[in-house]
């Protein structure tokens, strides 16, 4: 098993300085979220650190690794090059680093698209990726605060952001992402008023 410092050395060789710093930021955010949620902080930190390990690989290599991993790739994922690094990374850390922890593998595999029924560790890395210190999109500060006050609500807002971003870019949206959105919409979305009851009170 590689130590965290050995993995950091590997990441420095594989990633640009910007991507490496992002990985450190996600690892830190994942650690803090895990601590708050009562989850294993070391596993969360490791998963966050590794989530983008194949992000800057040649795209043909990413696809080859993703296909070898055989982790339920959807047609939408296969049609979106930007999504290949997740499943590619999961296969890479399993075969090259000897990491067999299923939750860590799934956290890396699904950190971009999500899936319904994610484990808490998967959710932590998904959310950490969007609130790391290097992120500067509109309302990121609001999401950061929400992540440490209402985790489920923060997940809902993060998923909404991801879906809306994909729509704006006219990107494909994997089925699992939509199922995750529906799952959290059911749990967290503001309840619609019953129009019939309101009409009856008039």
Secondary structure as a PSIPRED ss2 file (coil, helix, strand):
# PSIPRED VFORMAT (PSIPRED V4.0)

   1 X C   1.000  0.000  0.000
   2 X C   1.000  0.000  0.000
   3 X C   1.000  0.000  0.000
   4 X H   0.000  1.000  0.000
   5 X H   0.000  1.000  0.000
   6 X H   0.000  1.000  0.000
   7 X H   0.000  1.000  0.000
   8 X H   0.000  1.000  0.000
   9 X H   0.000  1.000  0.000
  10 X H   0.000  1.000  0.000
  11 X H   0.000  1.000  0.000
  12 X H   0.000  1.000  0.000
  13 X H   0.000  1.000  0.000
  14 X H   0.000  1.000  0.000
  15 X C   1.000  0.000  0.000
  16 X C   1.000  0.000  0.000
  17 X H   0.000  1.000  0.000
  18 X H   0.000  1.000  0.000
  19 X H   0.000  1.000  0.000
  20 X H   0.000  1.000  0.000
  21 X H   0.000  1.000  0.000
  22 X H   0.000  1.000  0.000
  23 X H   0.000  1.000  0.000
  24 X H   0.000  1.000  0.000
  25 X H   0.000  1.000  0.000
  26 X H   0.000  1.000  0.000
  27 X H   0.000  1.000  0.000
  28 X H   0.000  1.000  0.000
  29 X H   0.000  1.000  0.000
  30 X H   0.000  1.000  0.000
  31 X H   0.000  1.000  0.000
  32 X H   0.000  1.000  0.000
  33 X H   0.000  1.000  0.000
  34 X H   0.000  1.000  0.000
  35 X H   0.000  1.000  0.000
  36 X H   0.000  1.000  0.000
  37 X H   0.000  1.000  0.000
  38 X C   1.000  0.000  0.000
  39 X C   1.000  0.000  0.000
  40 X C   1.000  0.000  0.000
  41 X H   0.000  1.000  0.000
  42 X H   0.000  1.000  0.000
  43 X H   0.000  1.000  0.000
  44 X H   0.000  1.000  0.000
  45 X H   0.000  1.000  0.000
  46 X H   0.000  1.000  0.000
  47 X H   0.000  1.000  0.000
  48 X H   0.000  1.000  0.000
  49 X H   0.000  1.000  0.000
  50 X H   0.000  1.000  0.000
  51 X C   1.000  0.000  0.000
  52 X C   1.000  0.000  0.000
  53 X C   1.000  0.000  0.000
  54 X C   1.000  0.000  0.000
  55 X C   1.000  0.000  0.000
  56 X C   1.000  0.000  0.000
  57 X C   1.000  0.000  0.000
  58 X C   1.000  0.000  0.000
  59 X H   0.000  1.000  0.000
  60 X H   0.000  1.000  0.000
  61 X H   0.000  1.000  0.000
  62 X H   0.000  1.000  0.000
  63 X H   0.000  1.000  0.000
  64 X H   0.000  1.000  0.000
  65 X H   0.000  1.000  0.000
  66 X H   0.000  1.000  0.000
  67 X H   0.000  1.000  0.000
  68 X H   0.000  1.000  0.000
  69 X H   0.000  1.000  0.000
  70 X C   1.000  0.000  0.000
  71 X C   1.000  0.000  0.000
  72 X C   1.000  0.000  0.000
  73 X C   1.000  0.000  0.000
  74 X C   1.000  0.000  0.000
  75 X H   0.000  1.000  0.000
  76 X H   0.000  1.000  0.000
  77 X H   0.000  1.000  0.000
  78 X H   0.000  1.000  0.000
  79 X C   1.000  0.000  0.000
  80 X C   1.000  0.000  0.000
  81 X H   0.000  1.000  0.000
  82 X H   0.000  1.000  0.000
  83 X H   0.000  1.000  0.000
  84 X H   0.000  1.000  0.000
  85 X H   0.000  1.000  0.000
  86 X H   0.000  1.000  0.000
  87 X H   0.000  1.000  0.000
  88 X H   0.000  1.000  0.000
  89 X H   0.000  1.000  0.000
  90 X H   0.000  1.000  0.000
  91 X H   0.000  1.000  0.000
  92 X H   0.000  1.000  0.000
  93 X H   0.000  1.000  0.000
  94 X H   0.000  1.000  0.000
  95 X H   0.000  1.000  0.000
  96 X C   1.000  0.000  0.000
  97 X C   1.000  0.000  0.000
  98 X C   1.000  0.000  0.000
  99 X C   1.000  0.000  0.000
 100 X C   1.000  0.000  0.000
 101 X C   1.000  0.000  0.000
 102 X H   0.000  1.000  0.000
 103 X H   0.000  1.000  0.000
 104 X H   0.000  1.000  0.000
 105 X H   0.000  1.000  0.000
 106 X H   0.000  1.000  0.000
 107 X H   0.000  1.000  0.000
 108 X H   0.000  1.000  0.000
 109 X H   0.000  1.000  0.000
 110 X C   1.000  0.000  0.000
 111 X C   1.000  0.000  0.000
 112 X C   1.000  0.000  0.000
 113 X C   1.000  0.000  0.000
 114 X C   1.000  0.000  0.000
 115 X C   1.000  0.000  0.000
 116 X C   1.000  0.000  0.000
 117 X C   1.000  0.000  0.000
 118 X C   1.000  0.000  0.000
 119 X C   1.000  0.000  0.000
 120 X H   0.000  1.000  0.000
 121 X H   0.000  1.000  0.000
 122 X H   0.000  1.000  0.000
 123 X H   0.000  1.000  0.000
 124 X H   0.000  1.000  0.000
 125 X H   0.000  1.000  0.000
 126 X H   0.000  1.000  0.000
 127 X H   0.000  1.000  0.000
 128 X H   0.000  1.000  0.000
 129 X H   0.000  1.000  0.000
 130 X H   0.000  1.000  0.000
 131 X H   0.000  1.000  0.000
 132 X C   1.000  0.000  0.000
 133 X C   1.000  0.000  0.000
 134 X C   1.000  0.000  0.000
 135 X C   1.000  0.000  0.000
 136 X C   1.000  0.000  0.000
 137 X C   1.000  0.000  0.000
 138 X C   1.000  0.000  0.000
 139 X C   1.000  0.000  0.000
 140 X H   0.000  1.000  0.000
 141 X H   0.000  1.000  0.000
 142 X H   0.000  1.000  0.000
 143 X H   0.000  1.000  0.000
 144 X H   0.000  1.000  0.000
 145 X H   0.000  1.000  0.000
 146 X H   0.000  1.000  0.000
 147 X H   0.000  1.000  0.000
 148 X C   1.000  0.000  0.000
 149 X C   1.000  0.000  0.000
 150 X C   1.000  0.000  0.000
 151 X H   0.000  1.000  0.000
 152 X H   0.000  1.000  0.000
 153 X H   0.000  1.000  0.000
 154 X H   0.000  1.000  0.000
 155 X H   0.000  1.000  0.000
 156 X H   0.000  1.000  0.000
 157 X H   0.000  1.000  0.000
 158 X H   0.000  1.000  0.000
 159 X H   0.000  1.000  0.000
 160 X H   0.000  1.000  0.000
 161 X H   0.000  1.000  0.000
 162 X H   0.000  1.000  0.000
 163 X H   0.000  1.000  0.000
 164 X H   0.000  1.000  0.000
 165 X H   0.000  1.000  0.000
 166 X H   0.000  1.000  0.000
 167 X H   0.000  1.000  0.000
 168 X H   0.000  1.000  0.000
 169 X C   1.000  0.000  0.000
 170 X C   1.000  0.000  0.000
 171 X C   1.000  0.000  0.000
 172 X C   1.000  0.000  0.000
 173 X C   1.000  0.000  0.000
 174 X C   1.000  0.000  0.000
 175 X H   0.000  1.000  0.000
 176 X H   0.000  1.000  0.000
 177 X H   0.000  1.000  0.000
 178 X H   0.000  1.000  0.000
 179 X H   0.000  1.000  0.000
 180 X H   0.000  1.000  0.000
 181 X H   0.000  1.000  0.000
 182 X H   0.000  1.000  0.000
 183 X H   0.000  1.000  0.000
 184 X H   0.000  1.000  0.000
 185 X H   0.000  1.000  0.000
 186 X H   0.000  1.000  0.000
 187 X H   0.000  1.000  0.000
 188 X H   0.000  1.000  0.000
 189 X C   1.000  0.000  0.000
 190 X C   1.000  0.000  0.000
 191 X C   1.000  0.000  0.000
 192 X C   1.000  0.000  0.000
 193 X C   1.000  0.000  0.000
 194 X C   1.000  0.000  0.000
 195 X H   0.000  1.000  0.000
 196 X H   0.000  1.000  0.000
 197 X H   0.000  1.000  0.000
 198 X H   0.000  1.000  0.000
 199 X H   0.000  1.000  0.000
 200 X H   0.000  1.000  0.000
 201 X H   0.000  1.000  0.000
 202 X C   1.000  0.000  0.000
